[in-house]
Amino acid sequence: MAGELHILEHPNKKKYPRQSIFVIQVEDYVVLVPFVKEEDKIFLKTIIPSRKATKFYLKGDDKNVRND
């Protein structure tokens, strides 16, 4: 199973003012994908595997708070 779980604002708006982050499930893991949205396209910067996001989004860990 794969799909978008959430869209977050980038936590460092000063350094990355136009970036947001897709939170995406790929099988049984969550990856973070920073992106920049322009008029007619979305530029994906990189893919970051995240144990913390996997634990939060897929395993229901309430200790970590979403950044939104």
C-alpha positions in Angstrom: 0.0 0.0 0.0 1.2 3.5 -0.8 -0.2 7.0 -0.6 -0.1 10.5 0.7 -0.7 10.7 4.5 -0.2 14.4 5.2 1.3 17.7 3.9 3.4 19.7 6.4 4.9 23.1 6.3 8.7 23.0 6.3 9.9 23.5 9.9 12.7 25.9 8.8 10.7 28.6 6.9 13.5 31.0 7.2 16.0 28.8 5.3 13.3 27.1 3.0 10.6 29.7 2.6 8.7 28.1 -0.3 9.1 24.4 0.7 6.5 22.0 2.1 6.8 18.3 2.9 4.7 15.4 1.7 4.4 12.6 4.2 4.0 9.5 2.1 3.5 5.8 2.9 5.4 3.3 0.8 4.4 -0.2 1.8 5.0 -0.4 5.6 7.3 2.7 5.9 6.8 6.5 5.8 9.1 8.8 3.8 9.3 12.6 3.9 9.5 14.4 0.5 10.3 18.1 0.6 8.8 19.9 -2.4 8.4 23.3 -4.0 5.1 24.0 -5.7 5.2 26.4 -8.6 2.4 27.6 -10.9 2.0 24.5 -13.0 4.3 21.9 -11.5 5.7 20.4 -8.2 9.4 20.0 -7.8 10.3 17.1 -5.5 13.6 17.8 -3.7 14.6 14.4 -2.2 13.2 11.4 -0.4 14.0 10.9 3.3 13.0 7.6 5.0 11.8 8.4 8.6 11.5 6.0 11.5 10.0 8.7 13.6 7.2 9.4 11.0 6.6 5.7 10.5 6.2 5.2 14.2 3.8 8.2 14.5 1.7 7.7 11.4 1.5 3.9 11.1 1.9 2.7 14.7 -0.1 5.4 16.5 2.7 6.8 18.7 1.2 9.8 20.5 4.5 11.0 21.9 5.6 12.7 18.7 3.5 15.6 17.6 2.8 16.5 14.0 4.3 19.8 12.8 1.2 21.4 11.3 
